[in-house]
Amino acid sequence: MKEKNKTKGKVTGIIANLVYVEVDGPVHQNEICYIHLEGSNLMAEVIKVMGEYAYVQVFESTRGLKIGADVEFSGQMLEVTLGPGILSKNYDGLQNDLDKMQDMFLNRGEYTFALDNDTIWGFKPLAKPDDTVTAGDWLGEVKENWMSHKIMVPFIFKGQYTVKSIVVAGDYKINNTIAILTDSKGKDIEVNMMQKWPVKIPIRAFREKPRPFIILETGVRCMDTLNPITEGGTGFIPGPFGCGKTVLQHAISKQAEADMVIMAACGERANEVVEIFKEFPELEDPRTGRKLKERTTIIANTSNMPVAAREASVYTAMTIAEYYRSMGHKVLLLADSTSRWAQALREMSNRMEELPGPDAFPMDLPAIISNFYSRAGFVYLNNGKTGSITFIGTVSPAGGNLKEPVTESTKKVARCFYALSQQRADSKRYPAVDPIESYSKYLEYDEVHEYLKEHFGKDWLENVILTKDILLRGREAYEQINILGDDGVPIDYHLRYWKSEVIDFIILQQDAFDKIDASTPVERQKYMLYSVLKICEADFEFESFEEINPYFKRIINLYKQMNYSEFKSIEFNNFEKELETVILERKK
């Protein structure tokens, strides 16, 4: 768009980050504009258009802004810049490179370029002259850290194109032309390694998007064993403050079978984000032996940053994830916390005086959350390769109320529900995931059943259901014992309770600070579950309830020592033999 054709406007009203602008030409929904203030330009996004007025949300502080300030509309939506160099970067919600900013604090109106123009990349062509290509097809690749970064036909291209020419293997910068494509009208278009894409529009450069069916191994037993999530699946972790949402997300990010991890801090407290920046550069990737930061991108948008930027950060993260999925990678996207994203939506809705829904959240909150979660998924690309985005968000309900609107709206769309329990956290049972309240709807899929039978065993699902039943019966027995007292219930109640405790201590609880117990491979999870279920299905002889407690504590202690030992090592086998001896003492 030429400069003379750009729409301009004047500020006519200011309510915190919401600004009313009178315009002199056409504007469209989600268009980006810049408000001139004291020598700097404040980026803003159009969120509502009414006649000659546009309502814009400003991504910066509006302190000092006055009526009459000049506004210029860009004609573009909020976009991210996609290309080699995104991995290992620390961005804010607008994809500004935080490492390029000089001061300790973010300066208003300061924006940085997301990539590095001067970096040299070793390009290897994958397409050939005369090949027919469409949006998202691979033209070539470069090595980004140790990962293969595909250079693709820009996603904005429509229809088919012919590769007229492509450069030979060699060293190039991101803005060098690497291919010339010819469209159906014979027009030649130069393509480099860089492209832009609007964050609010999903990237659909794939052939098919089936229901996900491959189990994603996270190394977290309470997830993988009882309520697994799939590659391309969606899940969320609600719970009160201090129950371990962030720690659990960090454990998943370190251990999950994903090619790359994107962490979106969309409203975390600043000190939590600082922990990510300090911790991740030092962590070793257990899968590759390299630094975890090499396959991680962080989108940092703390709770004290403007609400508009907080709202944009989740879309920025998702668009980057879709970009890497189009390369055939398995992407794990973690957002903490989507409650603060919803609160940002509520603030802007209230300032626009829209009709409020429950708890003053927008009436269309369920639709917004549903549309966002639907962008994750498992896909078959145009060339038959697969890619996936597994999305796990955390929710921080006020007072731990799981009936509040954000939790309820997320529950309708996310297929996995990992409810953190205040009671379990208070009793130091970590991860504090409640095994009764939590669920995975992927266990209802026929294709997941087939995958579990093939890779976990024909009776695996039946054993998982049996385990959940034992835990439920154990909780019922515990409540009866609490009400009637130890001697007020039959011995069977104590047995039922302590068998469920064996599952709780050995399968559900996990030591994130122990080198071995922090991550449990699926093979070991299967072995330990079958071993524990043998205890739960065995018959024991006791004369009184007082004998049960110390006996099962011995069993739990031996199992815990096995959890801390290398799988099937001499030490592990010795504890297992000792356990068998203890079991025979009371077994009928």
C-alpha positions in Angstrom: 0.0 0.0 0.0 1.4 3.4 -0.9 2.0 6.0 1.7 -0.5 8.4 0.3 -3.3 5.8 0.5 -2.8 4.9 4.2 -5.7 5.7 6.4 -5.1 8.3 9.2 -7.0 9.3 12.2 -7.1 11.3 15.5 -7.4 10.1 19.1 -10.9 11.1 20.4 -11.0 9.1 23.7 -8.8 7.1 26.0 -9.7 4.5 28.6 -6.5 2.9 29.8 -5.3 0.7 26.9 -8.5 1.2 24.9 -8.3 4.2 22.5 -11.1 5.7 20.3 -9.9 6.9 17.0 -11.8 9.0 14.4 -10.6 7.8 11.0 -10.6 9.4 7.5 -10.7 6.3 5.5 -11.3 2.5 5.5 -10.0 0.3 8.3 -10.6 -3.4 9.0 -10.8 -5.7 12.0 -7.4 -6.6 13.6 -5.6 -4.0 11.5 -2.4 -2.6 13.1 -2.1 1.2 13.6 0.6 3.4 15.2 -0.3 6.3 17.6 2.3 9.1 17.6 3.4 10.1 21.1 6.4 12.2 22.1 8.6 11.0 19.2 7.6 7.4 19.5 5.0 5.2 17.8 2.7 3.1 20.0 1.5 -0.1 18.2 -2.2 -0.8 18.5 -4.7 -3.2 17.0 -8.3 -2.5 15.8 -10.7 -4.6 17.8 -14.0 -2.9 16.8 -15.2 -0.6 14.0 -18.3 1.6 14.2 -18.9 4.1 11.4 -16.1 6.6 11.4 -14.7 5.4 14.7 -12.2 2.6 15.4 -11.7 1.1 18.8 -8.0 0.1 19.2 -6.2 -1.8 21.9 -2.7 -0.4 22.5 0.1 -2.8 23.2 2.0 -0.2 25.4 1.2 2.0 28.3 -0.9 5.0 27.3 0.3 7.3 30.0 0.7 10.8 28.6 -1.4 10.2 25.6 -3.8 13.1 24.8 -6.8 13.7 22.7 -5.9 14.8 19.2 -2.8 12.6 18.8 -2.2 11.5 15.2 -2.8 7.8 14.3 -1.6 6.0 11.1 -3.0 2.7 10.0 -0.7 0.2 8.4 -3.1 -1.8 6.3 -1.6 -5.0 7.8 -2.8 -7.3 10.6 -0.7 -8.2 13.6 2.0 -10.5 12.0 4.9 -12.6 13.0 8.1 -12.9 11.1 8.9 -16.5 10.2 12.3 -17.9 9.2 15.5 -19.4 10.5 16.7 -18.1 13.8 13.5 -18.4 15.9 14.8 -21.3 18.1 16.6 -20.3 21.3 15.1 -16.8 21.1 13.4 -14.9 23.9 10.5 -12.8 22.5 7.8 -10.7 24.0 4.2 -11.0 23.0 4.7 -9.0 19.8 7.8 -11.1 18.8 10.2 -8.4 19.7 13.6 -9.9 20.3 14.2 -9.2 24.0 18.0 -9.9 23.8 18.4 -7.0 21.4 16.9 -4.5 23.8 19.5 -2.5 25.7 17.9 -1.4 29.0 16.8 -3.3 32.0 13.2 -2.2 31.4 11.3 -2.3 28.1 11.1 1.1 26.6 7.7 2.3 25.3 7.5 2.4 21.5 10.7 0.4 21.1 10.3 -2.6 18.6 13.1 -4.9 17.4 13.3 -7.2 14.4 12.6 -10.8 15.3 15.3 -12.5 13.2 19.0 -11.8 12.4 19.6 -10.3 8.9 23.4 -10.9 9.0 23.5 -14.6 10.1 24.8 -16.9 7.4 22.8 -20.1 6.8 23.9 -23.2 4.9 21.1 -23.8 2.5 20.4 -27.1 0.8 17.8 -27.2 -2.0 15.0 -29.8 -1.8 12.9 -28.7 -4.8 14.1 -28.8 -8.5 13.3 -26.5 -11.4 10.0 -27.3 -13.1 8.5 -28.7 -9.8 4.9 -27.8 -9.2 4.5 -26.5 -5.6 1.8 -24.9 -3.4 1.8 -22.9 -0.2 3.8 -24.7 2.6 5.7 -27.0 0.2 9.4 -27.4 1.0 11.9 -25.6 -1.2 15.0 -26.3 0.8 16.4 -26.6 4.3 19.0 -25.1 6.7 20.3 -26.4 10.0 18.9 -24.4 12.9 21.0 -25.5 15.9 20.7 -29.2 15.3 17.2 -29.2 13.8 16.2 -29.2 10.1 14.5 -25.9 9.3 12.5 -26.2 6.1 12.3 -23.1 3.8 8.8 -23.2 2.4 6.6 -21.7 -0.2 5.0 -18.7 1.6 1.7 -19.5 3.2 0.0 -16.5 1.6 0.5 -18.0 -1.9 -2.7 -19.4 -3.4 -2.9 -22.0 -6.1 -0.1 -23.8 -7.9 3.3 -22.4 -8.8 6.2 -23.7 -10.9 9.8 -23.5 -9.6 11.6 -21.5 -12.3 14.9 -21.6 -10.6 16.5 -22.4 -7.2 19.9 -21.6 -5.9 22.6 -24.3 -5.4 23.6 -25.4 -2.0 25.6 -22.8 -0.3 25.7 -20.0 2.4 22.9 -17.4 2.3 21.3 -14.7 4.4 17.6 -14.8 5.2 16.8 -11.9 2.8 18.7 -13.4 -0.1 16.5 -14.8 -3.0 16.7 -18.6 -2.9 14.1 -19.4 -5.5 12.0 -17.9 -8.3 8.4 -19.2 -8.6 6.1 -18.7 -11.6 2.4 -18.4 -11.0 -0.5 -19.5 -13.3 -0.4 -16.2 -15.1 3.3 -16.4 -15.9 4.4 -13.9 -13.3 7.7 -14.5 -11.6 7.9 -14.1 -7.8 11.2 -14.1 -5.8 11.2 -16.0 -2.6 13.7 -15.8 0.3 14.0 -17.6 3.6 11.7 -15.2 5.4 7.9 -14.7 5.4 5.2 -13.1 7.5 1.8 -14.4 8.7 -1.1 -12.8 10.6 -1.3 -14.4 14.1 -5.1 -14.5 14.3 -5.4 -16.6 11.2 -4.5 -20.4 11.4 -1.9 -21.7 9.0 -3.6 -24.4 6.9 -0.7 -25.7 4.8 -1.5 -29.3 5.2 -3.5 -32.0 3.4 -5.4 -33.7 6.2 -6.0 -33.2 9.9 -7.2 -36.5 11.5 -7.9 -37.2 15.1 -4.6 -37.6 17.0 -3.8 -41.2 18.0 -0.1 -41.5 18.9 0.6 -41.3 22.6 3.0 -38.4 23.6 5.4 -39.7 26.2 6.1 -37.1 28.8 7.9 -39.1 31.4 5.3 -38.0 34.0 3.7 -41.2 35.3 0.4 -39.8 36.5 -0.1 -38.5 32.9 1.4 -41.3 30.7 0.0 -44.2 32.7 -3.5 -43.0 33.7 -4.5 -40.1 31.5 -2.2 -39.9 28.4 -2.2 -37.1 26.0 -1.6 -37.6 22.3 0.8 -36.0 19.8 -1.3 -33.1 18.5 -3.6 -33.4 21.5 -4.9 -30.7 23.8 -4.9 -30.6 27.6 -5.0 -28.1 30.5 -3.9 -28.0 34.1 -6.1 -26.1 36.4 -5.4 -25.6 40.1 -5.0 -23.1 42.9 -1.9 -21.0 43.3 1.1 -22.9 44.7 -0.1 -26.4 43.6 2.7 -26.9 41.1 1.3 -25.9 37.7 4.5 -24.2 36.5 6.8 -26.9 37.9 4.7 -29.6 36.1 4.8 -27.7 32.9 8.6 -27.3 33.2 8.9 -31.1 33.8 6.8 -31.8 30.7 8.9 -29.4 28.6 12.1 -31.1 29.6 11.0 -34.7 29.2 8.3 -34.9 26.5 9.0 -36.6 23.2 8.9 -33.4 21.2 11.2 -31.9 18.6 10.8 -28.4 19.9 9.2 -26.6 22.8 7.5 -23.2 22.8 6.8 -21.7 26.2 4.3 -18.8 26.3 4.3 -16.9 29.5 1.0 -15.2 28.8 0.6 -13.5 32.2 2.9 -15.3 34.5 4.4 -13.3 37.4 7.7 -11.7 36.5 9.7 -13.8 39.0 8.4 -17.0 37.4 9.5 -15.8 34.0 12.9 -14.9 35.4 13.2 -18.5 36.6 12.6 -19.7 33.0 15.3 -17.4 31.7 17.8 -18.5 34.3 17.0 -22.2 34.4 16.6 -23.1 30.7 20.1 -22.1 29.4 21.6 -24.3 32.0 19.4 -27.4 31.6 20.6 -30.4 29.6 18.2 -32.0 27.2 17.8 -35.6 28.3 16.8 -36.7 24.8 19.8 -35.2 22.9 22.5 -34.4 25.6 22.6 -30.8 24.3 21.2 -27.7 26.0 17.4 -27.7 26.2 17.4 -24.0 25.2 18.6 -25.1 21.7 15.1 -26.4 20.9 13.1 -24.0 22.9 11.6 -20.6 22.1 10.2 -18.4 24.9 7.4 -15.9 24.5 7.6 -13.8 27.7 4.6 -11.6 28.6 4.4 -11.0 32.3 1.2 -10.1 34.2 2.4 -6.5 34.7 2.7 -5.9 30.9 -0.2 -4.3 29.1 -3.3 -6.5 28.7 -3.4 -6.2 24.9 0.2 -7.6 24.6 -0.8 -10.4 26.9 -3.7 -11.2 24.7 -1.5 -11.2 21.6 1.2 -13.4 23.1 -0.8 -16.7 22.9 -1.5 -16.1 19.2 2.2 -15.3 18.5 3.2 -18.6 20.2 0.6 -20.6 18.3 1.5 -19.2 14.9 5.2 -20.0 15.5 4.2 -23.5 16.5 2.1 -23.9 13.3 5.1 -22.8 11.3 7.3 -25.5 12.7 4.5 -28.1 12.4 4.5 -27.3 8.6 8.1 -28.5 8.6 7.1 -32.0 9.9 8.2 -31.4 13.5 6.5 -32.4 16.7 5.9 -29.2 18.6 5.0 -28.9 22.3 3.3 -25.6 23.1 2.9 -24.7 26.8 0.9 -21.6 27.9 1.0 -20.3 31.5 -1.5 -19.0 32.4 -4.5 -18.9 30.0 -6.6 -17.4 32.9 -4.7 -14.2 32.6 -5.2 -14.2 28.9 -8.9 -14.5 29.5 -8.7 -11.7 32.1 -7.1 -9.5 29.4 -10.1 -10.3 27.2 -12.4 -9.4 30.0 -10.7 -6.1 30.7 -11.0 -5.0 27.1 -14.6 -6.2 26.8 -15.6 -4.3 29.9 -13.9 -1.1 28.6 -15.9 -1.4 25.4 -19.0 -1.7 27.6 -20.0 -5.0 26.0 -22.7 -7.2 27.5 -20.9 -9.2 30.1 -21.2 -13.0 30.6 -20.5 -15.0 33.8 -18.1 -13.3 36.1 -17.9 -10.4 33.7 -16.0 -12.4 31.1 -17.0 -11.8 27.4 -20.1 -13.6 26.2 -18.1 -15.3 23.5 -15.3 -16.5 25.7 -16.1 -20.2 25.1 -15.9 -19.6 21.3 -12.6 -17.7 21.6 -11.0 -20.5 23.7 -12.4 -23.2 21.4 -11.1 -21.5 18.2 -7.7 -21.2 19.8 -7.4 -24.8 21.0 -8.6 -26.1 17.6 -5.4 -24.7 16.0 -3.4 -27.5 17.7 -3.5 -30.9 16.1 -1.9 -33.7 14.2 -1.6 -33.2 10.4 -0.5 -34.9 7.2 1.4 -32.4 5.1 1.1 -32.1 1.3 4.1 -34.4 0.9 2.7 -37.1 3.2 4.9 -36.3 6.2 3.4 -35.7 9.6 3.6 -32.8 12.0 1.9 -32.0 15.3 1.2 -29.3 17.9 0.5 -30.6 21.3 -1.0 -27.8 23.4 -1.1 -27.8 27.2 -2.4 -24.7 29.0 -2.6 -23.9 32.7 -5.6 -22.2 34.3 -5.4 -20.3 37.6 -9.0 -20.2 38.9 -9.6 -17.7 41.7 -9.7 -19.5 45.0 -9.2 -22.9 43.2 -12.8 -22.8 42.0 -12.9 -25.3 39.1 -16.5 -24.1 38.3 -15.5 -20.6 37.1 -16.0 -19.6 33.4 -12.4 -20.1 32.1 -12.1 -23.6 33.5 -15.5 -24.6 32.4 -15.0 -23.1 28.9 -11.6 -24.9 28.5 -13.0 -28.1 29.8 -15.4 -28.3 26.8 -12.6 -28.1 24.3 -9.5 -29.6 25.8 -9.4 -33.4 25.7 -7.2 -33.9 28.7 -8.0 -32.5 32.1 -5.2 -32.6 34.8 -6.8 -31.2 37.9 -4.3 -30.1 40.6 -5.5 -30.6 44.1 -4.8 -28.3 47.0 -5.1 -31.2 49.4 -2.5 -33.3 47.6 -0.2 -30.3 47.4 -0.6 -29.6 51.1 0.3 -33.2 51.9 3.4 -32.9 49.6 2.0 -35.5 47.1 3.6 -34.2 43.9 2.7 -33.9 41.1 -0.5 -32.9 42.8 -2.7 -34.2 40.0 -6.0 -35.6 41.4 -6.4 -39.1 39.9 -10.2 -39.1 40.4 -11.0 -35.7 39.0 -8.6 -35.9 36.0 -9.3 -37.6 32.7 -8.2 -38.2 29.1 -10.9 -38.4 26.5 -8.3 -39.8 24.1 -8.9 -43.1 25.8 -12.3 -43.1 24.2 -10.9 -43.1 20.7 -10.9 -46.4 18.8 -7.6 -45.5 17.0 -6.0 -44.8 20.4 -7.2 -48.2 21.6 -5.4 -49.8 18.6 -2.2 -47.8 19.3 -2.2 -48.8 23.0 -2.8 -52.5 22.1 0.1 -52.4 19.6 2.6 -50.5 21.7 1.6 -51.0 25.3 -0.1 -54.4 25.3 -3.5 -55.9 24.7 -4.6 -55.6 28.3 -3.1 -52.2 29.0 -6.3 -50.2 28.8 -8.2 -52.7 31.1 -5.4 -52.4 33.6 -5.5 -48.6 33.5 -9.3 -48.7 34.2 -8.7 -51.2 37.0 -6.1 -48.9 38.5 -8.5 -45.9 38.5 -11.1 -48.1 40.1 -8.7 -49.2 42.9 -7.9 -45.5 43.6 -11.6 -44.6 43.7 -12.4 -47.5 46.1 -9.4 -46.5 48.2 -10.7 -42.9 48.5 -14.1 -44.2 49.6 -12.6 -46.4 52.2 -10.4 -43.5 53.5 -13.5 -41.3 53.9 -15.3 -44.1 55.8 -12.3 -44.6 58.1 -12.1 -40.9 58.8 -15.8 -40.8 59.7 -16.1 -44.1 61.7 -12.5 -44.4 63.1 -9.9 -47.1 62.6 -11.7 -49.7 64.7 -15.1 -48.7 63.4 -14.7 -50.3 59.9 -13.8 -53.9 58.8 -10.2 -54.9 58.0 -11.1 -55.0 54.3 -11.5 -51.2 54.3 -8.0 -50.7 55.6 -6.7 -53.1 53.0 -8.5 -51.4 50.3 -7.2 -48.0 51.4 -3.5 -49.1 51.7 -3.6 -50.9 48.3 -4.6 -47.6 46.8 -1.8 -45.9 48.7 0.7 -48.2 47.1 -0.5 -47.0 43.7 -0.5 -43.4 44.9 3.1 -43.4 46.3 4.6 -45.5 43.5 2.8 -44.5 40.3 1.2 -41.1 41.0 4.0 -39.4 43.0 7.3 -38.6 41.4 10.5 -36.8 42.5 11.3 -34.1 40.0 14.7 -33.5 41.7 15.9 -37.1 41.5 17.9 -37.8 38.3 16.3 -41.2 37.8 12.8 -40.7 39.1 12.3 -37.3 37.4 11.5 -39.0 34.1 10.1 -42.5 33.7 10.2 -44.2 30.2 7.0 -46.0 29.2 8.7 -49.4 29.4 9.4 -48.8 33.1 5.9 -47.4 33.7 4.4 -50.6 32.3 6.6 -52.8 34.4 5.9 -50.9 37.6 2.2 -50.7 37.0 1.9 -54.5 36.5 4.0 -55.1 39.6 1.9 -52.8 41.8 -1.4 -54.3 40.5 -0.2 -57.8 41.6 -0.1 -56.4 45.1 -3.5 -54.8 44.8 -5.1 -58.1 43.5 -3.4 -60.3 46.1 -5.1 -61.6 49.3 -3.4 -60.9 52.6 -4.0 -62.2 56.1 -4.1 -59.8 59.1 -5.5 -60.3 62.5 -6.1 -56.6 63.2 -6.0 -53.3 61.4 -2.9 -52.3 63.4 -0.8 -54.8 61.5 -1.7 -53.3 58.1 -0.2 -49.9 58.4 3.5 -50.9 59.1 3.4 -53.8 56.6 2.3 -51.7 53.7 4.7 -48.9 54.6 7.5 -51.5 54.2 6.2 -52.4 50.8 5.9 -48.7 49.8 9.4 -48.0 51.0 10.9 -50.9 48.9 9.0 -49.7 45.8 10.3 -46.2 46.3 13.8 -47.5 46.4 13.1 -49.2 43.2 11.9 -45.9 41.7 15.2 -44.3 42.7 17.3 -47.1 41.2 18.4 -47.6 37.6 15.8 -49.8 35.8 16.7 -53.5 36.1 20.1 -52.8 37.6 21.5 -55.0 40.3 20.3 -52.6 43.0 16.8 -52.5 41.4 16.7 -56.3 41.3 17.8 -56.7 44.9 15.0 -54.4 46.1 12.5 -56.4 44.0 13.7 -59.7 45.6 13.4 -58.2 49.1 9.9 -57.0 48.1 8.9 -60.5 47.1 10.0 -61.8 50.4 7.9 -59.2 52.3 4.8 -60.0 50.2 5.1 -63.7 51.0 5.0 -63.0 54.8 1.3 -62.1 54.6 0.0 -63.5 51.3 -2.6 -66.1 51.6 
